Amino acid sequence: HVQLVESGGGSVQAGGSLRLSCAASGATSRSNCVGWFRQAPGKERAREGVASIHTGGGGTYYADSVKGRFTISRDNAKNTVYLQMNSLKPEDTAMYYCAADVGDGGVCYVRWRQGHYYYWGQGTQVTVSA
């Protein structure tokens, strides 16, 4: 079993930055595919894949909406994946979740595109004001 704990959310003004952390514990060997997702407020809002990383090879993927502004990275010694968010916009306001599962680089991409992970964190709120 893998436990994921997100942290680092908060309230910032547009143009500001935040760094989210996703700390994994437990059977971390089963969490080498890590993805960040977000769900904006409002009913029936779909969960959006933001970024993905393969902690073994370091391959990364980003949603077009965040390319050039967000950076996903990992510290394998700490079993932690980060999401550095710069130039934040009000439309980035959402609950951010990290998710993890096992797989190689190609599988990691498919998991992220499909949102198909076994382990999910509880989320951390990001609010960006205009």
N, C-alpha and C positions, 0 to 999 in steps of 0.2 A: 504494500500500500504506500502511496505517496501523499504527503500533505503539502499543500501550497498556501503560502501566506503572502498577500500583496500588501504593500505599504507605499507611502510617499504621495498619496493623493492630497488634494487640498483645493483652495480657492486662489486664483490668480487673475490678474488683469490680462487682457489681450496683449500679445507680444511677449508675455512672460514665459518662464520655463518651469518644468517640474521633472523630477526623475522618479519613476516608479520602480519598485523592487518586487521581485517574485522569488521568495525563498522556499526551497524545496527541502523536505526532510522525509525520512523513511527509506523506501526502496528507490533511491534516486537513480539507480541504473535503469529504471523504467521510465525515466523522464528526460530523455535526450532530445525530444522534440518539444519545444516550448513555444506557445503562441500567446500573443496579447489580443484581446478582443474588447470591444466596448459596446455598450447599449445605452443609447441616448434616452432621456426622459420622454414620456408620452406613450400612450397605449399602442400596442402592436408594432413598436419599433423593432426592427430586425437587429440582431447582433451582428456587428461588423468586425471582420478580421482586420487588425491593425498592422501587426508585424509578426514574424516568425523567425525562429533560429534553431539550427541544429547544433546542440552544444558540443558535439564531437568534432564536426568539421567546420562549424562556424558559418555555414551557409545561411543567408538571411533573405527575407522577402518582406515587402511593404505594400500596403494599400496605396493606391495612387493619391489618395487624399492626404497622406502624411509624408510622402516621399520628399526628402530634402529638409524635413523639419524634425522627424522622429528618428532615433537611432536605437536599435536593439543590440544588446551586448550581453556577454555572460562572464561570470567569474566562477569557473568550475571548482576552484578550491573552496569557495563559499556556497556552492550549490545554489547560486543566485543568478537570475536573469534580470537585466535592467531595461527600462524603456526611458530613454532621455527624450523629453518632449520640449522642443524649442518653438518660438514664434507661435505660441498657442492662440487659437481663435475661439470665439464663442461656440462655434459649431463643434469644437472638440469636447464640449461638456458632455459627460457621460459617466456611467459606472464602468470602470476598467477591470477586466478579469484576466488572469493568466490561466493557462491550461497546459497540461503536459501529458505526454505518452511516449511510447518507444517507437523507434524507426530509424531508417537511414535518411539521407538527405532528400531523396525523391519522395519517400513516404511522408516525411515532415511537411513537404509542400502540399501534398494531397490532404493531409490531416488539417492543415491550416485553411485551405480553400474550402473544405467541407465542414470545418468546425468539429471534426471528429476526434475528440480527445477523451480519455477515460477520467482524468483527474482535472478538477477545476478548483480554483480558489474562491473565496467569498466576495472578492471585489474591493476596489477602493475608488472613492468618488473623486472625480475631477470636475471642477466648476471654473469656467473661464468667463469673466465679465467683460463687457464691451468698454 
